[in-house]
Amino acid sequence: MRAKQIMTQDVATIRGSATVAEAVKLMRLKELRALVVEPRHSGDAYGMVTEMDIVGKVAAFGRDPERVHVYEVMTKPCVVVNPDLDIEYVARLFANTGVWRAPVIQGELLGIISVTDILTKGNFVDKPKLKFLRKEIQKAISEARSIAANYGADSKRAIEAWDIVDELEAEATFYGVPKPGKTARKMFSEEAQPVAVG
């Protein structure tokens, strides 16, 4: 499942020069927890102002929201997500950066994705990544063995096929699969070597 499948398309944007009071009014009106801050020009970055930015940087210090501007409390540049990114990578990005939501951008603003979207709309309960990876590893091993048999174990195609197996095995290890004593590539190369009789 990809970011574009679970993102919220109804996104509100605001200018960095707007006041925090204007941002709060817009958030209340749209029932949102964050606003995407528009870039000032084509080479500028998107920003993000969240409810925590406003509460933690304005309300907590008794600052006047009519006199504080969004650019003073926002995060810019903000973490952005590609719409074709798998949701487990979005979740990992959020975990690594400590953000709860991010705009989905591909040339232009397409939507916003949050931890709530991942939790409520994601398919990670029904289709865990690890189960998918195990199937992909078996498929990749079978493919690599077939290519090696047809084109030779040292052929460019076989080496590339085994590289894919190595990458999938490394990813599975990241997700908690114990690292095997020998990789599938190593086991294959040992099987392929003739046994010396002496």
TORKOL-4160 file (C-alpha; in steps of 0.2 Angstrom, whole numbers, padded with zeros to 4 digits, m for minus):
198
<pt num="1" X="0000" Y="0000" Z="0000"/>
<pt num="2" X="0007" Y="0017" Z="m0005"/>
<pt num="3" X="0006" Y="0034" Z="0003"/>
<pt num="4" X="m0006" Y="0041" Z="m0011"/>
<pt num="5" X="m0019" Y="0027" Z="m0007"/>
<pt num="6" X="m0021" Y="0033" Z="0011"/>
<pt num="7" X="m0016" Y="0051" Z="0011"/>
<pt num="8" X="m0029" Y="0065" Z="0015"/>
<pt num="9" X="m0032" Y="0075" Z="m0001"/>
<pt num="10" X="m0041" Y="0089" Z="0008"/>
<pt num="11" X="m0026" Y="0100" Z="0013"/>
<pt num="12" X="m0027" Y="0117" Z="0019"/>
<pt num="13" X="m0012" Y="0129" Z="0015"/>
<pt num="14" X="m0007" Y="0145" Z="0023"/>
<pt num="15" X="0006" Y="0159" Z="0019"/>
<pt num="16" X="0021" Y="0160" Z="0031"/>
<pt num="17" X="0017" Y="0179" Z="0033"/>
<pt num="18" X="m0001" Y="0175" Z="0040"/>
<pt num="19" X="m0003" Y="0177" Z="0058"/>
<pt num="20" X="m0005" Y="0163" Z="0070"/>
<pt num="21" X="m0022" Y="0169" Z="0074"/>
<pt num="22" X="m0027" Y="0167" Z="0056"/>
<pt num="23" X="m0019" Y="0149" Z="0056"/>
<pt num="24" X="m0029" Y="0144" Z="0071"/>
<pt num="25" X="m0045" Y="0151" Z="0063"/>
<pt num="26" X="m0042" Y="0140" Z="0048"/>
<pt num="27" X="m0037" Y="0125" Z="0058"/>
<pt num="28" X="m0054" Y="0126" Z="0068"/>
<pt num="29" X="m0064" Y="0129" Z="0052"/>
<pt num="30" X="m0057" Y="0114" Z="0043"/>
<pt num="31" X="m0055" Y="0104" Z="0059"/>
<pt num="32" X="m0036" Y="0101" Z="0055"/>
<pt num="33" X="m0021" Y="0098" Z="0066"/>
<pt num="34" X="m0009" Y="0105" Z="0054"/>
<pt num="35" X="m0007" Y="0117" Z="0039"/>
<pt num="36" X="0005" Y="0116" Z="0025"/>
<pt num="37" X="0014" Y="0132" Z="0023"/>
<pt num="38" X="0015" Y="0138" Z="0004"/>
<pt num="39" X="0032" Y="0141" Z="m0004"/>
<pt num="40" X="0036" Y="0159" Z="m0008"/>
<pt num="41" X="0042" Y="0155" Z="m0025"/>
<pt num="42" X="0046" Y="0140" Z="m0036"/>
<pt num="43" X="0063" Y="0136" Z="m0028"/>
<pt num="44" X="0057" Y="0138" Z="m0010"/>
<pt num="45" X="0053" Y="0124" Z="0001"/>
<pt num="46" X="0036" Y="0119" Z="0009"/>
<pt num="47" X="0034" Y="0122" Z="0027"/>
<pt num="48" X="0022" Y="0115" Z="0041"/>
<pt num="49" X="0014" Y="0123" Z="0055"/>
<pt num="50" X="0006" Y="0111" Z="0068"/>
<pt num="51" X="m0006" Y="0112" Z="0083"/>
<pt num="52" X="0010" Y="0108" Z="0094"/>
<pt num="53" X="0019" Y="0122" Z="0086"/>
<pt num="54" X="0006" Y="0134" Z="0090"/>
<pt num="55" X="0002" Y="0128" Z="0108"/>
<pt num="56" X="0021" Y="0125" Z="0112"/>
<pt num="57" X="0028" Y="0141" Z="0105"/>
<pt num="58" X="0013" Y="0154" Z="0106"/>
<pt num="59" X="0000" Y="0148" Z="0119"/>
<pt num="60" X="0012" Y="0141" Z="0132"/>
<pt num="61" X="0022" Y="0158" Z="0132"/>
<pt num="62" X="0006" Y="0169" Z="0132"/>
<pt num="63" X="0011" Y="0177" Z="0116"/>
<pt num="64" X="m0002" Y="0187" Z="0106"/>
<pt num="65" X="m0007" Y="0176" Z="0091"/>
<pt num="66" X="m0012" Y="0192" Z="0082"/>
<pt num="67" X="0006" Y="0198" Z="0082"/>
<pt num="68" X="0015" Y="0181" Z="0079"/>
<pt num="69" X="0017" Y="0176" Z="0061"/>
<pt num="70" X="0017" Y="0158" Z="0055"/>
<pt num="71" X="0035" Y="0159" Z="0049"/>
<pt num="72" X="0040" Y="0162" Z="0067"/>
<pt num="73" X="0034" Y="0145" Z="0073"/>
<pt num="74" X="0033" Y="0134" Z="0058"/>
<pt num="75" X="0045" Y="0120" Z="0052"/>
<pt num="76" X="0053" Y="0124" Z="0036"/>
<pt num="77" X="0059" Y="0114" Z="0026"/>
<pt num="78" X="0047" Y="0100" Z="0032"/>
<pt num="79" X="0048" Y="0082" Z="0029"/>
<pt num="80" X="0039" Y="0078" Z="0013"/>
<pt num="81" X="0033" Y="0061" Z="0006"/>
<pt num="82" X="0033" Y="0054" Z="m0012"/>
<pt num="83" X="0015" Y="0048" Z="m0016"/>
<pt num="84" X="0022" Y="0031" Z="m0022"/>
<pt num="85" X="0032" Y="0027" Z="m0006"/>
<pt num="86" X="0026" Y="0011" Z="0003"/>
<pt num="87" X="0018" Y="0015" Z="0019"/>
<pt num="88" X="0030" Y="0005" Z="0030"/>
<pt num="89" X="0044" Y="0017" Z="0023"/>
<pt num="90" X="0033" Y="0032" Z="0028"/>
<pt num="91" X="0031" Y="0025" Z="0045"/>
<pt num="92" X="0049" Y="0022" Z="0046"/>
<pt num="93" X="0052" Y="0040" Z="0040"/>
<pt num="94" X="0040" Y="0046" Z="0054"/>
<pt num="95" X="0049" Y="0036" Z="0067"/>
<pt num="96" X="0066" Y="0042" Z="0062"/>
<pt num="97" X="0062" Y="0060" Z="0061"/>
<pt num="98" X="0049" Y="0061" Z="0075"/>
<pt num="99" X="0036" Y="0069" Z="0064"/>
<pt num="100" X="0017" Y="0064" Z="0065"/>
<pt num="101" X="0012" Y="0070" Z="0048"/>
<pt num="102" X="0020" Y="0076" Z="0031"/>
<pt num="103" X="0014" Y="0084" Z="0015"/>
<pt num="104" X="0013" Y="0072" Z="0000"/>
<pt num="105" X="0022" Y="0081" Z="m0014"/>
<pt num="106" X="0027" Y="0076" Z="m0032"/>
<pt num="107" X="0030" Y="0092" Z="m0041"/>
<pt num="108" X="0015" Y="0100" Z="m0032"/>
<pt num="109" X="0005" Y="0097" Z="m0016"/>
<pt num="110" X="m0006" Y="0082" Z="m0018"/>
<pt num="111" X="m0011" Y="0079" Z="0000"/>
<pt num="112" X="m0005" Y="0075" Z="0018"/>
<pt num="113" X="m0002" Y="0059" Z="0027"/>
<pt num="114" X="m0001" Y="0056" Z="0046"/>
<pt num="115" X="0002" Y="0042" Z="0058"/>
<pt num="116" X="m0017" Y="0042" Z="0060"/>
<pt num="117" X="m0019" Y="0038" Z="0042"/>
<pt num="118" X="m0006" Y="0024" Z="0043"/>
<pt num="119" X="m0015" Y="0017" Z="0058"/>
<pt num="120" X="m0033" Y="0018" Z="0052"/>
<pt num="121" X="m0031" Y="0016" Z="0033"/>
<pt num="122" X="m0015" Y="0005" Z="0031"/>
<pt num="123" X="m0015" Y="m0013" Z="0028"/>
<pt num="124" X="0000" Y="m0018" Z="0039"/>
<pt num="125" X="m0011" Y="m0028" Z="0050"/>
<pt num="126" X="m0018" Y="m0039" Z="0036"/>
<pt num="127" X="m0003" Y="m0039" Z="0025"/>
<pt num="128" X="0013" Y="m0037" Z="0036"/>
<pt num="129" X="0029" Y="m0032" Z="0027"/>
<pt num="130" X="0039" Y="m0047" Z="0034"/>
<pt num="131" X="0026" Y="m0060" Z="0027"/>
<pt num="132" X="0028" Y="m0051" Z="0010"/>
<pt num="133" X="0047" Y="m0051" Z="0011"/>
<pt num="134" X="0048" Y="m0069" Z="0014"/>
<pt num="135" X="0038" Y="m0073" Z="m0002"/>
<pt num="136" X="0048" Y="m0061" Z="m0012"/>
<pt num="137" X="0065" Y="m0068" Z="m0006"/>
<pt num="138" X="0059" Y="m0086" Z="m0011"/>
<pt num="139" X="0053" Y="m0079" Z="m0028"/>
<pt num="140" X="0070" Y="m0070" Z="m0030"/>
<pt num="141" X="0080" Y="m0085" Z="m0025"/>
<pt num="142" X="0071" Y="m0096" Z="m0038"/>
<pt num="143" X="0073" Y="m0083" Z="m0051"/>
<pt num="144" X="0092" Y="m0081" Z="m0047"/>
<pt num="145" X="0095" Y="m0100" Z="m0048"/>
<pt num="146" X="0085" Y="m0101" Z="m0065"/>
<pt num="147" X="0096" Y="m0086" Z="m0072"/>
<pt num="148" X="0112" Y="m0094" Z="m0066"/>
<pt num="149" X="0107" Y="m0111" Z="m0074"/>
<pt num="150" X="0103" Y="m0103" Z="m0090"/>
<pt num="151" X="0116" Y="m0090" Z="m0092"/>
<pt num="152" X="0130" Y="m0096" Z="m0080"/>
<pt num="153" X="0133" Y="m0092" Z="m0062"/>
<pt num="154" X="0146" Y="m0078" Z="m0066"/>
<pt num="155" X="0135" Y="m0070" Z="m0079"/>
<pt num="156" X="0130" Y="m0051" Z="m0077"/>
<pt num="157" X="0112" Y="m0056" Z="m0076"/>
<pt num="158" X="0115" Y="m0069" Z="m0063"/>
<pt num="159" X="0125" Y="m0057" Z="m0052"/>
<pt num="160" X="0112" Y="m0044" Z="m0053"/>
<pt num="161" X="0098" Y="m0057" Z="m0048"/>
<pt num="162" X="0108" Y="m0062" Z="m0033"/>
<pt num="163" X="0111" Y="m0044" Z="m0028"/>
<pt num="164" X="0092" Y="m0042" Z="m0027"/>
<pt num="165" X="0091" Y="m0058" Z="m0016"/>
<pt num="166" X="0105" Y="m0050" Z="m0005"/>
<pt num="167" X="0095" Y="m0034" Z="m0004"/>
<pt num="168" X="0079" Y="m0042" Z="0001"/>
<pt num="169" X="0088" Y="m0053" Z="0014"/>
<pt num="170" X="0096" Y="m0037" Z="0022"/>
<pt num="171" X="0079" Y="m0029" Z="0022"/>
<pt num="172" X="0071" Y="m0044" Z="0031"/>
<pt num="173" X="0085" Y="m0043" Z="0044"/>
<pt num="174" X="0080" Y="m0025" Z="0047"/>
<pt num="175" X="0062" Y="m0031" Z="0050"/>
<pt num="176" X="0069" Y="m0043" Z="0063"/>
<pt num="177" X="0072" Y="m0059" Z="0054"/>
<pt num="178" X="0088" Y="m0067" Z="0062"/>
<pt num="179" X="0103" Y="m0065" Z="0050"/>
<pt num="180" X="0106" Y="m0083" Z="0043"/>
<pt num="181" X="0123" Y="m0091" Z="0045"/>
<pt num="182" X="0125" Y="m0091" Z="0026"/>
<pt num="183" X="0116" Y="m0080" Z="0013"/>
<pt num="184" X="0106" Y="m0089" Z="m0001"/>
<pt num="185" X="0120" Y="m0083" Z="m0013"/>
<pt num="186" X="0133" Y="m0091" Z="m0002"/>
<pt num="187" X="0123" Y="m0108" Z="m0001"/>
<pt num="188" X="0121" Y="m0108" Z="m0020"/>
<pt num="189" X="0139" Y="m0105" Z="m0024"/>
<pt num="190" X="0144" Y="m0119" Z="m0012"/>
<pt num="191" X="0131" Y="m0131" Z="m0020"/>
<pt num="192" X="0138" Y="m0126" Z="m0037"/>
<pt num="193" X="0156" Y="m0129" Z="m0033"/>
<pt num="194" X="0162" Y="m0147" Z="m0038"/>
<pt num="195" X="0168" Y="m0158" Z="m0023"/>
<pt num="196" X="0186" Y="m0163" Z="m0024"/>
<pt num="197" X="0189" Y="m0181" Z="m0022"/>
<pt num="198" X="0205" Y="m0187" Z="m0016"/>
